[in-house]
Amino acid sequence: MQTVLISGGGIAGSALACLLRHRGFAPTVVERAPGLRRGGQAVDIRGVALDVVARVGLLERARQVRTRMRGMSLLDADGNEIERSTEATYSSGRLDSDDIELLREELVQMLYEGAFDDVEYVFGDSITALEQDEREARVHFAHAAPRAFDLVVGADGLHSTVRRLVFGPEEDFAHHLGSYVAVFSADNFLGLDNWQVWLRDGDAGFGIMPVRDNTELRIAFGFQSEPLDGDHRDTDWLRQTVADRLASLRWETTRLTKAAWEAPDFFCDAMAQIRMERWSHGRTVLLGDAGYCASPLSVRGPAWPSSPPTYWPTPSARQRATTAPRSPATKNACGPSSPSTRRWRPRTPAARPPRGPSHGPRTPSHSTTDPRTPMGEG
Ligand SMILES: Cc1cc2nc3c(=O)[nH]c(=O)nc-3n(C[C@H](O)[C@H](O)[C@H](O)COP(=O)(O)OP(=O)(O)OC[C@H]3O[C@@H](n4cnc5c(N)ncnc54)[C@H](O)[C@@H]3O)c2cc1C
């Protein structure tokens, strides 16, 4: 049986492990984090990804854990609602489509469990050196003893170690796309009920969605920036960078900043794309963000707003990711501006209305009822 070492247990690495197991390979996944990495907002399974998930037998499970958004509001910098939609959201596109939006961490967990019996996962370790010839690839690890594999796959993200070891330094291949994104969780201090809010303030903006039956928020904060001079693994520096940018915003700065400092799942990285002339060398190949995927901006796998030039810090034409455009069906996700401009106020727990139908067990249908009352406005 052919042995395959996959560096990185994110979406790309875990999905490949599942697929290889189905094809009779013996995959081993080495993940630097001590366990599966939680965090992140939602990602979408759409297009060919639906076929892939079906092929590994996880389509029903994915449908069960999908998000149940009822719509979204677009706010101005002061928190006034300027648009709303019950037909589509920026994160998922049309709510009546067959695409599946689910939390990134749910997808990783699902893929992990789907491969669990037959795939070896090694957490808390990383490749440190790699030699290959026509017979095998010999791999050295930070902790484990060296081992030989038939193939090595670098699915270890934008800052891939495999790419650096086999192809060269990151700066030879990385193209900055003009902005950064941070994603972190918080208590649902806005009282959102399966409803997203998006806001743009100058060269920064965020999208906030409630998750886990509305008990938690996932905040995605994006800001335009040239490449920052710092260590992408230094979380304190990244939290400070995000806090500095949040300080210039006008809406909910204090609570957002507190969440950025306290969230255990805080994630922040550049929007960037690796561009290479080839993705394989000898017995090594790159996959996902490590080789070509334009991180969240790809809109092919992960969910990210594809039609928000007026509110999300987007790359310039020069910086834009080389990626296929999203299907027209998911463009113009938000409806026209409502005639009135309403101040959208976060709901305090005391003002929260009794639980409506959408609070209870998730239902498979999407509500298109006016969500203003459940949002606790007015
Ligand atoms: C915590 C987190 C949150 C994210 N949140 C979002 C989001 O909200 N929305 C969105 O659209 N996209 C998000 N992304 C990015 C998105 O997951 C990727 O753009 C996309 O899924 C491609 O996945 P990937 O597996 O190629 O890379 P990644 O998802 O980045 O996974 C790479 C994996 O490799 C591991 N790794 C890195 N270096 C090593 C090493 N040397 N040895 C072993 N393992 C290593 C990392 O810990 C990670 O688990 C997030 C990524 C992460 C890691």
The ligand as a MOL file (V3000), in Angstrom:
LIG
                    3D

  0  0  0     0  0            999 V3000
M  V30 BEGIN CTAB
M  V30 COUNTS 53 58 0 0 0
M  V30 BEGIN ATOM
M  V30 1 C -7.9200 28.7630 12.2690 0
M  V30 2 C -8.3120 29.1200 10.8460 0
M  V30 3 C -9.4730 29.8740 10.6280 0
M  V30 4 C -9.8740 30.2060 9.3260 0
M  V30 5 N -11.0240 30.8990 9.1520 0
M  V30 6 C -11.5310 31.0980 7.9260 0
M  V30 7 C -12.8050 31.7240 7.7200 0
M  V30 8 O -13.4580 32.1170 8.6540 0
M  V30 9 N -13.2660 31.8900 6.4550 0
M  V30 10 C -12.5440 31.4730 5.4010 0
M  V30 11 O -13.0200 31.6210 4.2850 0
M  V30 12 N -11.3100 30.8980 5.5430 0
M  V30 13 C -10.7910 30.6960 6.7830 0
M  V30 14 N -9.5680 30.1020 6.9500 0
M  V30 15 C -8.7830 29.7630 5.7700 0
M  V30 16 C -9.3290 28.5530 5.0650 0
M  V30 17 O -9.4370 27.4670 5.9710 0
M  V30 18 C -8.3910 28.2220 3.9330 0
M  V30 19 O -8.2330 29.3590 3.1060 0
M  V30 20 C -8.8980 27.1220 3.0390 0
M  V30 21 O -9.7660 26.2510 3.6910 0
M  V30 22 C -7.7340 26.2920 2.4960 0
M  V30 23 O -7.3800 25.3820 3.5070 0
M  V30 24 P -5.9690 24.7450 3.6490 0
M  V30 25 O -6.2060 23.4310 4.3080 0
M  V30 26 O -5.2010 24.8190 2.3950 0
M  V30 27 O -5.2140 25.7370 4.6720 0
M  V30 28 P -5.5090 26.0340 6.1820 0
M  V30 29 O -6.9500 26.0210 6.4750 0
M  V30 30 O -4.7300 27.2380 6.5220 0
M  V30 31 O -4.8900 24.7620 6.9660 0
M  V30 32 C -3.5060 24.5430 7.0740 0
M  V30 33 C -3.2570 23.6360 8.2620 0
M  V30 34 O -1.8750 23.3270 8.2990 0
M  V30 35 C -1.3920 23.4520 9.6180 0
M  V30 36 N 0.0360 23.7200 9.5630 0
M  V30 37 C 0.6600 24.8900 9.2630 0
M  V30 38 N 1.9950 24.7000 9.2770 0
M  V30 39 C 2.2120 23.4040 9.5790 0
M  V30 40 C 3.3820 22.6010 9.7290 0
M  V30 41 N 4.6060 23.1140 9.5690 0
M  V30 42 N 3.2360 21.2870 10.0470 0
M  V30 43 C 2.0000 20.7530 10.2180 0
M  V30 44 N 0.8550 21.4570 10.0880 0
M  V30 45 C 0.9690 22.7710 9.7700 0
M  V30 46 C -2.2220 24.5860 10.2020 0
M  V30 47 O -2.2360 24.5380 11.6270 0
M  V30 48 C -3.5900 24.3020 9.5980 0
M  V30 49 O -4.3260 23.3970 10.3760 0
M  V30 50 C -9.0880 29.7730 8.2240 0
M  V30 51 C -7.9150 29.0500 8.4410 0
M  V30 52 C -7.5250 28.7000 9.7230 0
M  V30 53 C -6.2380 27.8830 9.9390 0
M  V30 END ATOM
M  V30 BEGIN BOND
M  V30 1 1 1 2
M  V30 2 1 2 3
M  V30 3 2 2 52
M  V30 4 2 3 4
M  V30 5 1 4 5
M  V30 6 1 4 50
M  V30 7 2 5 6
M  V30 8 1 6 7
M  V30 9 1 6 13
M  V30 10 2 7 8
M  V30 11 1 7 9
M  V30 12 1 9 10
M  V30 13 2 10 11
M  V30 14 1 10 12
M  V30 15 2 12 13
M  V30 16 1 13 14
M  V30 17 1 14 15
M  V30 18 1 14 50
M  V30 19 1 15 16
M  V30 20 1 16 17
M  V30 21 1 16 18
M  V30 22 1 18 19
M  V30 23 1 18 20
M  V30 24 1 20 21
M  V30 25 1 20 22
M  V30 26 1 22 23
M  V30 27 1 23 24
M  V30 28 2 24 25
M  V30 29 1 24 26
M  V30 30 1 24 27
M  V30 31 1 27 28
M  V30 32 2 28 29
M  V30 33 1 28 30
M  V30 34 1 28 31
M  V30 35 1 31 32
M  V30 36 1 32 33
M  V30 37 1 33 34
M  V30 38 1 33 48
M  V30 39 1 34 35
M  V30 40 1 35 36
M  V30 41 1 35 46
M  V30 42 1 36 37
M  V30 43 1 36 45
M  V30 44 2 37 38
M  V30 45 1 38 39
M  V30 46 1 39 40
M  V30 47 2 39 45
M  V30 48 1 40 41
M  V30 49 2 40 42
M  V30 50 1 42 43
M  V30 51 2 43 44
M  V30 52 1 44 45
M  V30 53 1 46 47
M  V30 54 1 46 48
M  V30 55 1 48 49
M  V30 56 2 50 51
M  V30 57 1 51 52
M  V30 58 1 52 53
M  V30 END BOND
M  V30 END CTAB
M  END
